[in-house]
Amino acid sequence: MTAFVLYNAPQSTCSQRVRYALHAKGLGFEEHKLDLFAGDQLRPEYLAINPNGVVPALVHDGVPVIDSAVILEYLEDILPEVAPMRPTDPREVARMRAMMRFVDEVPTPAIRVPSYNLAFLPHFQAMTEAEFQALCDSKPLRREFLMRMGRTGFPQADMDEALGRLRRGVERMARWLADGGGPWLMGPDLSLVDLAIMPVIVRMDDINLRHLWDDHPEVQAWLDRIRARPEFARTFYHGALLTEKYPHLAQAKAARPAQAAV
């Protein structure tokens, strides 16, 4: 039996964090890809692993570890000498965790709003009101989020707020890069903070929000560096980007350079 079993979804930003960490540490793992729109994450056998009904969940030697930020730290706890991504100085660890808290409270939840409005909304529009309500009621952690969205999508005020929070995330990244001297967010070494925010920046680029860092080329340079690492391609295999599943997003992204040139 494989020591590590990962239950995740290809397009889940939290799943992408953990896949990247596993590949960076060179760990083999058995991957179970869950279809979130089919409700795989709400099936009894998965809820027995993760009662929150979200991905990812990592099972190590038969013991579940849930929540992507917790999993990232767990991998450092058990394999601190293999491709370390956490400082050894306790003060730097505290700084890293404060940075990760910001990522998880500001840009990470914010990216869900444009993701749902721009990509996922048709799935919910195809449901009846009763089906949508049943779906909301089945979600241990996301019920209120879906109820606020409804079958018509988040209102413009929510979109504007989410874009503002994403912009604050970009500005904070730029400050971290400047303060630490780069090339990574805490300085010369890749850390869990880079992994934490990576899927948000990749998603922003994918759904045509890259203009939010047009005045911060250092953020684009950071993204180029993280994409150049070998674990990136293994993490973002085909189907992990929304533009690979939703043609209208790919068309919008392709049209942006032409629009900018007008």
C-alpha positions in Angstrom: 0.0 0.0 0.0 1.3 3.5 -0.9 2.2 5.5 2.2 0.6 8.7 0.9 -2.8 8.8 -0.6 -4.1 12.2 -1.8 -7.8 12.9 -2.3 -8.1 16.0 -4.4 -9.5 17.8 -7.4 -7.4 18.9 -10.4 -8.7 22.5 -10.5 -8.9 23.0 -6.7 -6.5 25.7 -5.7 -6.0 24.1 -2.2 -5.3 20.7 -3.9 -2.7 22.4 -6.1 -0.8 23.6 -3.1 -0.5 20.1 -1.7 0.4 18.4 -5.0 3.2 20.9 -5.5 4.6 20.2 -2.0 4.5 16.5 -2.6 6.2 16.7 -5.9 8.8 19.2 -4.5 9.7 16.7 -1.8 9.9 13.9 -4.4 7.2 11.9 -2.7 5.3 9.3 -4.6 1.6 9.2 -3.8 -1.6 7.5 -4.9 -3.9 10.2 -6.3 -7.7 10.0 -6.2 -9.3 12.8 -8.4 -12.7 13.7 -7.0 -15.4 15.2 -9.3 -16.7 18.0 -7.1 -19.7 18.8 -9.3 -20.7 15.1 -9.1 -20.5 15.4 -5.3 -17.7 12.9 -4.8 -16.5 15.0 -1.8 -19.9 14.5 -0.1 -20.0 10.8 -0.4 -20.0 8.9 3.0 -16.7 7.2 2.3 -15.0 10.6 1.7 -16.7 12.3 4.6 -15.3 9.5 6.8 -11.9 10.9 5.8 -12.7 14.6 5.8 -16.0 15.4 7.5 -15.7 19.0 6.2 -16.5 17.7 2.7 -13.8 19.7 0.9 -10.5 18.8 -0.8 -7.8 18.0 -0.3 -7.2 15.3 2.2 -3.9 13.4 2.6 -3.9 9.9 4.1 -0.5 9.0 5.4 -0.1 5.4 6.6 -3.8 5.2 7.0 -4.2 8.4 9.0 -6.1 11.3 7.5 -4.6 14.8 7.5 -7.0 17.5 6.3 -6.8 21.2 5.4 -4.2 22.3 2.9 -2.3 24.6 5.2 -2.2 21.9 7.8 -1.0 19.3 5.3 1.8 21.6 4.1 3.1 22.0 7.7 2.6 18.2 8.3 4.9 17.4 5.4 7.5 19.7 6.9 7.1 18.1 10.3 7.7 14.5 9.1 10.3 15.4 6.4 12.1 18.5 7.5 15.3 17.6 5.7 13.8 16.8 2.3 13.5 20.0 0.2 12.8 22.1 3.3 10.2 24.9 2.8 10.0 26.1 6.4 12.7 28.2 8.2 14.5 26.7 11.2 14.6 30.0 13.2 11.4 30.1 15.3 11.1 33.8 14.7 11.1 33.2 10.9 8.6 30.4 11.3 6.3 32.8 13.2 6.7 35.3 10.3 6.0 32.6 7.8 2.8 31.6 9.6 1.6 35.2 9.8 2.2 35.5 6.1 0.3 32.3 5.4 -2.6 33.5 7.6 -2.9 36.7 5.5 -2.9 34.5 2.3 -5.6 32.3 3.7 -7.8 35.2 5.0 -7.5 37.7 2.1 -6.6 36.5 -1.4 -7.5 32.8 -1.1 -11.2 33.2 -0.3 -11.4 36.2 -2.7 -10.4 34.1 -5.7 -13.5 31.9 -5.3 -15.9 34.7 -6.2 -14.6 35.4 -9.8 -13.9 31.7 -10.2 -17.5 30.8 -9.5 -19.0 33.8 -11.5 -16.7 33.3 -14.5 -16.5 29.6 -14.7 -18.7 27.5 -12.4 -22.0 29.4 -12.5 -23.5 27.5 -15.5 -23.4 24.3 -13.4 -25.7 25.9 -10.8 -27.9 27.7 -13.3 -28.8 24.3 -14.8 -30.3 23.2 -11.5 -33.8 23.8 -10.2 -34.2 25.9 -7.1 -34.9 22.7 -5.1 -31.8 21.0 -6.4 -29.6 24.1 -5.7 -31.0 24.4 -2.1 -30.3 20.7 -1.5 -26.8 21.2 -2.8 -26.2 24.1 -0.5 -27.6 22.2 2.5 -25.2 19.3 1.8 -22.1 21.5 2.1 -20.6 21.5 5.6 -18.3 24.5 5.0 -19.6 26.2 1.8 -23.3 26.4 2.5 -23.5 30.2 3.2 -21.0 30.9 0.3 -23.3 29.1 -2.2 -26.4 30.6 -0.8 -25.0 34.1 -1.2 -24.0 33.3 -4.8 -27.4 31.8 -5.7 -28.2 30.6 -9.1 -27.7 34.1 -10.7 -24.1 34.6 -9.5 -22.5 37.0 -7.1 -23.6 40.6 -7.5 -21.1 43.2 -8.8 -20.5 44.6 -5.3 -19.2 41.2 -4.3 -17.0 40.9 -7.4 -15.6 44.4 -6.8 -14.8 43.5 -3.2 -13.1 40.2 -4.2 -11.0 42.0 -6.8 -10.0 44.6 -4.2 -8.9 41.8 -1.9 -7.0 40.1 -4.7 -5.3 43.4 -5.4 -4.3 43.7 -1.8 -2.8 40.3 -2.0 -0.7 41.3 -5.0 0.5 44.4 -3.2 1.4 42.4 -0.1 3.4 40.0 -2.3 5.3 42.9 -3.9 6.1 44.2 -0.4 7.3 40.8 0.7 9.5 40.4 -2.4 11.0 43.9 -1.8 11.6 43.4 1.9 13.2 39.9 1.5 15.2 40.8 -1.6 13.7 37.8 -3.5 13.6 35.8 -5.5 11.0 34.2 -3.2 8.6 35.7 -0.8 10.7 35.1 2.3 14.0 35.7 0.5 16.4 33.3 -1.2 14.6 30.1 -0.4 11.2 28.8 -1.6 8.9 28.5 1.4 5.4 27.4 2.3 4.2 31.0 1.7 5.1 30.7 -2.0 3.1 27.5 -2.2 0.2 29.0 -0.3 -0.3 31.9 -2.7 0.8 30.2 -5.9 -2.6 28.7 -6.9 -4.3 32.1 -6.4 -1.8 33.8 -8.7 -2.0 31.0 -11.3 -5.8 31.2 -11.2 -5.8 35.0 -11.6 -3.6 34.6 -14.7 -5.8 31.8 -16.0 -9.1 33.7 -15.7 -7.8 36.9 -17.2 -7.0 38.9 -14.0 -3.3 39.3 -14.7 -3.9 43.0 -15.2 -4.1 43.3 -11.4 -0.3 43.1 -11.3 0.5 45.1 -14.4 2.3 47.7 -12.3 4.2 45.0 -10.3 6.4 43.2 -12.8 8.2 41.5 -9.8 5.0 39.5 -9.2 5.1 38.3 -12.8 8.8 37.5 -12.5 7.9 35.4 -9.4 5.2 33.5 -11.3 7.7 32.9 -14.1 10.2 31.4 -11.6 7.7 29.1 -9.9 6.4 27.9 -13.3 10.0 27.1 -14.3 10.4 24.6 -11.5 10.0 21.0 -12.5 7.2 20.3 -10.0 5.0 22.9 -11.5 4.2 20.9 -14.7 3.5 17.8 -12.6 1.2 19.8 -10.4 -0.7 21.6 -13.1 -1.3 18.7 -15.4 -3.8 19.0 -18.2 -7.2 19.8 -16.8 -5.9 21.7 -13.8 -6.5 25.1 -15.3 -10.0 26.4 -15.8 -9.2 27.5 -19.4 -8.6 23.9 -20.2 -12.2 23.0 -19.3 -14.1 26.2 -20.1 -13.5 27.4 -23.7 -15.1 30.8 -23.1 -12.4 31.6 -20.5 -9.6 30.5 -22.9 -11.1 32.8 -25.6 -11.3 35.8 -23.2 -7.7 35.2 -22.1 -6.5 34.9 -25.7 -8.3 38.2 -26.6 -6.7 40.2 -23.9 -3.4 41.0 -25.6 -5.2 42.2 -28.7 -7.4 44.4 -26.6 -4.4 45.9 -24.8 -2.9 46.8 -28.2 -6.0 48.7 -29.3 
